[in-house]
Amino acid sequence: MSHKPQIRIPATYMRGGTSKGVFFRLDDLPEAARVPGAARDALLLRVIGSPDPYGKQTDGMGGATSSTSKTVIVSASTRPDHDVDYLFGQVAIDKAFVDWSGNCGNLTAAVGSFAISNGLVEAARIPADGICTVRIWQANIGKTIIAHVPMTAGQVQETGDFELDGVTFPAAEVAVEFLDPADDGEEGGAMFPTGNVVDELDVPGVGTFPATMINAGIPTIFINADSIGYTGAELQDAVNGDPKALAMFETIRAHGAVRMGLIAHIDEAAGRQHTPKVAIVAPPASYSASSGKVVAADDIDLNVRAMSMGKLHHAMMGTAAVAIGTAAAVPGTLVNLAAGGGDRTAVTFGHPSGTLRVGAEAVQVDGKWQVTKSIMSRSARVLMEGWVRVPADAF
């Protein structure tokens, strides 16, 4: 019996923020995978090593966590005043499924660097030294993102002394601006799809409790930690080792997605694993992060823990950080109240790996809340570049 040989596809393996993934230029993909559809999904699944019933992704580039089962496709932008179009695919680990419903804020930090290094930014716009401003069109959600990438001697500066909790080694700081990060009224409605900054969310088998449901950065359901028996200072093992807890969070997510108008029925949630996110919030309290670092209550405004692809995230998703910053800027949301209430333009929150600061400015126009931009600092680094190989009949 004959088998087709492997093919090789140019690719770059990059860390962006607290995530890492496989980056492709659109034009480097096999022709069948250059357009959305079954062939593209099948190719990316094979690259990452999914579906894997063992949950390890041993036969692919994935790292068996939601933070490391990611793919990115970048191309020169067809839109005015943008350099590149960026498409993100969240690859399921144990299912044959690629979720295109949202962005990855962490990998966004690497898109600018990738674009510069791969000739997708006009040479005239790249300074030899200083900061290169890369204008990114985030195709999943239809939003503009600005990455401020440091340059040295004509090359992307990746090394530096910027420390990011959840990442072991320091690197160069990349400031990322998410412009108009709230939903514009298309899928799921406006920034607050129910029209309220807080609703009572009824979840059969779990209970009825206050929830802030917001479309900003990524659709997110915020609930008070103590509403479901948590403190808000938990680390991963406290949740990920408890099957009943994981099932509870998924039930909350499904019912919240229906309430937000993202799906019509809870059964559809299984086909939309990447969004919405569920996060628990609590007032500031001291705890020991996963690294052993002590996070003092006086150093943070609140604690936040967020679920990603069915598990408690080891740090914080970049898009969820945008949602946190945006919600914190709106008086009366659960995030705002956990941080002490009042007017806020930035918050520092505790997460399982440490702390993160995110800024956002909100204004009320004709009775509706709007946010012009949210900003945070991340870092990015090329881990490997060359070719990724897959069997020719894999897609």
Secondary structure by P-SEA (a helix, b strand, c coil): cbbbbbbbbbbbbbbcccbbbbbbcccccccccccccaaaaaaaaaaacccccccccccccccccccccbbbbbcccccccccbbbbbbbcccccccccccccccccccaaaaaaaaaccccccccccccbbbbbbbbcccbbbbbbbbbbccccccccccccccccccccbbbbbbbcccccccccccccccccccccccccccbbbbbbbbbbcccbbbbbbccccccccccccccccccaaaaaaaaaaaaaaaaaaccccccccccccccccbbbbbbcbbbbbccccbbbbcccccbbbbbbccccccccccaaaaaaaaaaaaccccaaaaaaccccccbbbbbccccbbbbbbbbbbcccbbbbcbbbbbbbbbbccccccccccccc
